[in-house]
């Protein structure tokens, strides 16, 4: 009998709670897809840099999967408790007919097993199919060779999915059993008549709290943007996060009362057609979904920021890589041992014939040109210390730098006989030098006084790098003559002799094999290749995108399904009200239009507040990731909105159709 009841209840659950069931399938599919990336990337032929990033990404995915499983676990537990609550009347009838709590718990266990087995099987099958398209996306983002591409099943991802969701379903069954054992018969029988209480009714208090909530949010917005410089500790940053959470909860807590107060001032709108009924139902829904809407809003906010930052960083890093690595290779070596780069290449059997358009030059250091001479008293000298202030700065003639600048596609400069110029692109160094340059510091070079041509650092570098790392060097007129004893570093900039992918890979491999082993030497040759910079940019951007998609999709699914289930529940609870409306003469079109207004407003409010949060949150993310003046923000925002529209909007449409079906019945 228990088996027969569990099968019937399972079929009914699929019909009544299809959103929950298919969400489980979608969640398992997403979990499998992102955990199968490790197997898919094993087929790709990539460079060493990309391979290292892929290995790191797979390790990060393993850690993130634990967090994602907690999110999906919460979702399943919430939905299960929700379904249990809606079936209390049914369980009360069972108990009245003499069924024990143990047998009721047994029915729930069997139903959960049915749900788990079928959703796992369907989710894994869907994930296996979709993951093949993910393979193509992975190869596109990593610009990999997929000539060995075949249909592959990640058994590691299969085992991990089964294990994680088995644990989740076990927890669900235990919690349901506890809930059944603690519920009294009277609670079962009266569950359908219990209404969720409004958390706030007084309109005056609602208006005051609504305005207070926006005051709290405005204060937090200011602190993380215009007032960000005043946030000096982690506690202060955490305080702004807490203010944002409190403000969000208070907005939803007070909005229903504030909304009804506003409508009370507009009787022509309030009493038009069935608006009074629609707005009353909307107020009840908002009052009973305060925490749900707050959580969904915050999840949506995190989703927007995560996805936007991931896509924007990709565009920014690609543009930055083109700027930072315009030639095939750049090398630098300290001349403390007297050996030049060409001498080392000769020793390592690296021929000059492998290069073209080469530029070989030397920079110098003088004891009288130090960091302290530039920054002066513009900084706290005790804080920076004597070691920093006494550090010498490299010097270079302006004509020599202009040759390097032309190869790097950077601006060139001209100097008067008594002028100097500082070139730097590392953010921290630029800020310190700019403070000193405001004081127009004089430099004494070989007995002659020089003045800064500009009051700020100019952007540029001598050595290619993965990020702006030039801490500063000084350009001086060509008339300044240096001696051999003042030589500091030797730089070598060149393109490879052949502009083919195969030759570049061959040369990169040669440098990594023959020069990398010498990095422990104080006077080693340090080199950066264009390929390694591009590969690092492509690989790290792809990793951010996958992590952003993984977390973003899970956050969207969680928030969407919670709200969708709530809408279906409210529609089922309000069937009698809609039946009365029909008896009063309202047709189906009017009622469905009213439903769209209610559900649309409940779904839209978290998105609107999340969008407001995101205006400021995105600025914080761009500041944290050092993404400035990027043209990729618009495409990133469009892609983010498309994904949110597909998932969140899709759940709204499904729940709306479900609500209309309930009303029609």
N, C-alpha and C positions, 0 to 999 in steps of 0.2 A: 504493500500500500504506500509506504513512504517513497519508494522508488517511483511509483506511478504519479504520486502527487508532485514530486520534485521535477519530473519530466514536464507535466502540465504547467507547473509554475514557471519553469524555465522558458517554455514556449511563450507564455503570457508576458514574461519579463522582456523577451526579445521584442515583442510587439509594442509594449508600453514604454520600454526604456531603451529603444534602439540607439539613441544618442550615446548612452553609457556603454552599450555593448560595442558599438563600432569605434568608440573612443579607445576602448581597450585594444582593439585590433590595431588602430592607428598608432597608439603609444608603443605597442610591442614592435610594430614594423619600424618605427623611427629608432627605437632602441637598437634593433638588429642592424639597421642600415649604417648607423654611425659607428657601431662596434665592429662592423665588417670591413671598415676602411683598411685596417691593417693587412688583411688578406688580399684585398684588391690592389693595394699599392705594391705588393710583392711582385706583381706581374710587370710593373712599369720599369723602364730603363731610364734612370735619372742620374744626375751628377752626384758626387760625394756630398756636396753642400745640401742639396735637396734631400738626399737619402738620410742625412743626419737630422734634418728638420722633420721628415716624415716619422722617423723613430721617436723623436721627442713628442710629436703630435699624438702618436699612438699611445704613448705613456700618459699624456695629459688626458686623452679620451677615457682611459681606464679610470682615472680619478674622477673625472666629470660624470662618468656613468653612475658612480655611486650616488652622487648628488641628484642626478636625474631620476634614479630609481626611487629616491626618497620623495621627489615631487610626484612621480606617477603613483607611488605607494599612497601618499596622502590623497591623491585624486580618487583612487580605487576605494580607499577606506571611507572617504566622504560620500561617494556615490552609493556605496553599499549601505552605509548608515541611513542615507536618504531613502533608499528603496525599502529598507527595513521599517523606517518610520511610516511610510505610506501603506505598509501591509499589516500594521498592528491590528486593525479591525479583523483582518483575515485570520491572524494568529489567535485573536481572542475567541473567534468562533471555534477554532480547533480545540482550544482549551475548554470551552464550554461543553463541547461534545466528548470530552474525556481524554484528549491527547495530552501527554505529559510534555513538560518543557524540554526534556531530553530528546523526544521524538521531533519536536519543532526545530530544535537545534540541528538534529540530523537532517531534516529536510533542507535547511539552509546550507549545511555542509555539502550535501549532494548537488544543490543548485550551484553553489560556488565552484564545485569541481567541474560540473558541466560547463559553466561559463568560462572557467580557467582553461580547460582543455581545448574548447572550440576557439576561444579568442587567441590562445597561444598558437594553435595550428594555423588559423587564418592569418594572424599577424606575421608569423614567420614566413609563410608562403608569399604574402604581399611584400614583406621586406626583402626576400630573396629576389623577387622580380624587379622591384624598384632599385635595389642596390646595384644592379647591372648598369642602370642609367647613372647612378652615382659614380660608378667607375669612370664613365666618360667625363663627368664633371671634374672628378679628381685629376684625371689626366690633362684636362684643359687648363685647370688652374695651375698645375705644376709644369705645364708645357712638356709633358713626358711622351716618350715613345711607347705606343700601346700596340705595337705589331704582334706582341705575344698575348693579346687580349683573348680570353676565353670565358665562358660562363663558369663562375666559381661560387661555391657555397662555403661560407666561413663557419666551420663547425665550432670554432672557438666562440663566435658570436651566438651561435645556436645554443650552446651549453650555457653561456653566460645569461642569455635571455630566459631560458627555462629556469635556471637556478634563482635569478633575481625575482622573477615573477612568482615562482613557487613559494619563496619566502613571503612575498607580499600577500598572496592569497591565503597563506597559512595564518598570517597576522589578522587578515579580514575575518576568517572563520573563528578565530579565538575571540576577537572583539564582539562579533555578532552573538556568539554563545554567551559571553558575559552579559551583553545587553538583554538577551532573552531571559537569562536567569534572574536578573534584577528587576524586571518589569512585572508589575502586578496585573491581575486580570482586569481590574477596573480601568487601568491605564490603556490596556489593549482595546477595550470596548468603547472608550470615550476619546480615543486618539483623533478620530475624524472630526470631532466637534471642537477640538482645541484649536484656538487661533493664535497666531504669533502676535505678541504684544507690540504695540507701537512704542518705540524707545523715547519718543519726544512728541508732545501734543500741543503745548502752549506756543502759539505763533510768535508772541513777543520774544520768548526765550529762544525760539528757533532763529529769528532774525539776528538777535544779539550774538548767538554762537556762530552763525553763518559768517557774519562780519569779522568776528574774532578769528575764525579759522583762516580766512583770507589774509588777515593781518599777520598771523603766524607764518603762513606760507610765503607772504611777501618778504618778511624778515629773513626767512631761510634762503629765498631766492637771491636776495641782495648779498647775503653773507658768502654764498658760493660763487658769485660772479664779480660784481664791482668791489665787494669787500673781501675777496679771497685772500688778499695779502695779509689781512689781519688774523687769518686762521693759522696759528703757529704750532698747534699740537693736534695729535690724533683725537683727543677728547673733544676738542672744539669742532672738528669735522664730524665726529659721531653725533654731536649735539645737533648739528644741522640736519642730519639724516633722521634723527628722532623727531625733530620739529616738523619735518616733512610728513612723517608717518602720522603724527598726532593731528596735524592740519588736515590731512586727507580724510581721516576718520571723522573729524568734526564737520567737514564739508558734507559728507554723505549723511551724517547723523542729523544735521539741521536742514538739509536741502528740502525735504518733503514739507516741513512746516513753513519754511521760507517761500517755497513755491506756491503753496496754498494761500499764503498771505498775499502774495502778488496777484494771484488769480481773483482773490476776494475784492481787489480794487478794480477788476475788469469784468463786471457782470455780463456784458454783452458776449464775451468769449466763454465765460464759465457756464452760462445757461443755454448756449447754442447747441441744438440737437441733443446728443447724449454725452456732451463734454463733461457735465458734472459727474456722471457715473465714471467716465474714463479717468478723469483727474483724481477722483476719489480712490479708484483702484490703483492708480499710479502711486498715489501717496502711501497707500498701504504696502505696496511692493517695495518702495524705497525704504520705508521704515523697518521692514522685516529683512532687508538685505544690506544693512549698513556695513557689516563686517565683510560680507561677500564682495560687495562693490568696492570696498576699500582695498581688499587683497587683490582683486582683479585689476584695479587701477594701478596699483604698485607693480604688479606683474607686467602689465602692458607698458608701463613706464620703463621698466628694466629691459623689456624686449625691444622697444624702440631704440633705446640708448645702445644696447649691445649690438643689434643688427646694423644700425646706422654707423657706429664706430668701426665695425668690422669692414663694411664696404667702403667707407670713407678712407680708412687707413690703407686699404689696398690701392685705391687711386692715388693717394698721397705718396705712398712708398714707391709706386711705379714711376711717378713723375720725379721723385727725389733721386731714384736710382739713375735715371737718365742724366740728371744734373751732376751727381757725385761720381759717376763712372763713365765719362765720355770717350775714353781711350781703352785699349786692350789691357795695358798693365802699367802700374807705377811702382817704383821701388825707392827705398830710403835706407841709408846706412850711416851710422856714426863713424867718423873718421879717426876715432881715438887710437886705432891700431895702424893707421896709415894706409890701409887697403881701400881702394875705390870699388864701386860696384862692378865695373868692367873687369877688374882684376879677379874678383870673386867668381864672376861668371866664367872667366877663362879657366879658373881652377876646377869648376864644376862641369866643364865641357858644355857650356851653353854658348852657342855661336851667335855673334852679332848679325850673321846673315839671316837669322830667324826674325829680325825686327826691321821695321821701316819707320820713317818720320820720327826719329829718336831725338830726345832732348836730354842732355846730361849737364847738370850744373851743381854748384856748391853754395851752401849758406855759411854764415859766419857768426861768431859771438864775440862781444867785447865786455870786459869786466865793468865798464861804466854804464852799460845799457842793461838795466834790470827791470823787473816788474815794479819794484818800489819807485823807480824813477818816473814811471807812467802814472800809477795810481796815487802816489803822494799821500796826502792826508785825507783823500776822498773816501777811504775805507778804514775800518777799525784795524789798526796795525797789530794790536795784541791778538785779535781774533784770527787773523790770517797767518801771523807768525813770521819770524825772520827768514826762515827757510824759503817761504814763498816769495817774500819781498826781495830777497837777494838772488832769486833765480834769474839767470840771463835769458835774453830773448834773441831768437835768431834774426839776423839781418840779411837783406838781399837787395841787390841793385834793381831799380825799377825796370830797366830794359830787359833784364833776365827774367823777371817775374812776368812781364808782358808776353814773352815767348811762351811761358807755361800757360798763361791765361788764354792765349789764342788757341792752344791745343785743348784746353778745358772749356772753351766757349764762355769764358768769363770776361767781365769788363777789364779794359786796360787803363793805365793811369799815366799822368805826366806830373813831374815834381819840379818846383823851383829849386835853386841851389841851396836854400836854407829850409827846406820842407821835408817832412817825413810822413808816412802813412802807415796805419796799423791794419793788417788784414786778419780776420778771424771769422769763424762761423759756428763755433761751439757756444751754445746759448749762455752758459754761466760765465765763460771767459769774456764774451762780448759785453755782458752787463757790467762786469768789473771794470774793463777798459773804458767803457763809455762814461762811467762815473769819474774816472781820472781825467779823461780827455776834456771834460767840461771845464776843467781848471786851466786848459791850454798849457800843459806841461812842456818845459824846455828840455831838450836832450843835448848833452855834450858828447859829440862823436869825434874822436881824434882831434880834440882841441877846438872844434867849431860848434856853434850853437845852432840847433835845428828846432823848428816849430811844427806842430801838427797841421797838415793841410785841411783835415776835416775834424770836426768835434765828435765824430762817432767812428766806430770800426767799419771797415768795408768788407763785404762778403767775398770770400775766396778761400782757396786751399792750395797746397802743394802736393799732397798725397791723397789719392783716392781712398775712400773708406765707406763702411756700411751706413754710417750716420755722420752728421756734421761733427767732426772731432778736432778741427784746427783750433788750438788754444791761442794762436796769435803769433805773427812775425811782423817785422818792420821793413818797409820799403824805404830805401834811401836813394838820393841822386847817384847817377853813374860816376860822378866826380869823386865819390868816396872810394878810396883804394884800400883793399885789405891785404894782409900778408898770409903766407901759408900757415903760419902758427895760429892764426885766428880762424882757420877752417873748422867747421862744426859737423855738418852733414852733407852727404852726397845724395842727390836725387836723380832718378832715371825714369823718363816717361817715354812710352813708345806704343806703336801699334804692331801687331804681328805681320810678318811678311806676306802671309796668305789670308785672305778674308773668307775663310770657309769654316764651317762648324767643326769639321773633323780636325783641322789644323789647330784651331783654338783649344779644343779638348786635349790634343796631344801636347801643346805647349803648357797648358795649365797643369796637366799631370806631371810634366817634366819639372816644373817649378816646385810643385808640392813634394815631389820625391827627393829633389836634390838640394833644396834650400830650407825646407821645413824642419829638417833635423838639426839645423844650426841655430834654432830660435833661442836656445838656452845661453848662447854666447852673447856677451854684452855688446859686441860689435857685429852682430849678424845683419844680413840683408833681410829687411821686412818688405813684403810685397803684397799688393792687392790687385786682383784681376777683375776685369769688367764682368766676366762670367760669374765669379763668386758673389759679387755685389748684386747682380741681377737675380741669381739663384736664391740668395738670402731674402731678397725683397719678395720674390714670387712665393717662396716656401713659407715664410712667416705670415704673409698676407693670407695665403690659403688656409693656414692653421687657424688664424683668427676668424676667418669666415666660417669654417666648419664648426668651431666652438660656438660662434654666435648663432649659427643656424640651429645647432643642436639644442642649446639652452632656450633660444627664442621660440622655437616650435613647441618645446615642452611647456614653456610658460603660457603660450597662447592656447594650447590645447587645454591645460589645466583651468585657466580662467574661463574659457569659453564653455566648457562642459558644465562647470559649476553653475554658471548663470543660465545655461540652457535648461538644465534639470529643474532649476528653480522656476523658470517660466512655465514649463510643462506642469509642474506641481501646482502652481497658482491657478492655471487654467482648469485643472481637474477639480480643485477646491471650489472654484467659482462657477461650476456648471449650473448650479441652481439659479444663480444671479442672471446668467445669460438666458436661461429658460424663461425667467420672469420678463426679461427685456423682450423676448420674442412674443410672449403673450400680450405685452403692452403695445405691440405693433411694429417693433423694430425689425427690419429685414436683415438677412445675413450679411449684405454688403456693409451696412452701417456697423454691425457688430464686429466684423472682421477689420473694418477701418479703425475702430476703436482699439482693437487688439494690437494692430500695427503701431498705433500711437504709443500705447503703454509699453510694449516690448521694445519698440525702437528707442524710446527715451531711456529705459533701463539699460539697454545695451550701449547707448550712445554716451551717457554721462561718464562712465569710467574712461572711455576713449578720449572725451574732451578734456577731462582733468589730467589724464596721462599725457596728452599732447601739450598742455600748458606746462606740466612738470618737465617734459622733454625739451622744450625751448631752452630752459636753463640747464637741464642735465646734459644736453649735447655739448653745450659750451664747456662744461666741466670736463667731459670726456675728451674733447678736442684738446683742452689744455693739458690734461694728464698724459695724453698720447703724443703731445707736441705736434698736432696737426694744425697748421696755420695756412690761411689763404689758399686752401685747396679748392680746385674747381670740381672735385669729385663729390662734393656734398649733395648737390641736387640729384644726380643719379642714385646716390646711396639712399636718399630720402624716398625717392620714387620706388626703388626696389623694396625698401622696408614697408612702405604703405601697401604695396601690392601683396606682399606676404601676409600682412595683418588683415587686409581686406579679404583675401582668399580663405584664411582659416577662421578668423573671428566673424567676418561677414557670412561665411558659409554656415557657421553654427547658428547665427541669428536666423538665417532663412529656414534652416531645418527646424529649429524650435518654433518659428512662426507658423510653418505649415502644420506642425504637430498640434499647436494650440488651436488653430482654425479647425483642424479635424475633430478635436475634442468638442469644440463648441457646436459644430455641425451635427455631431452625433447626439 
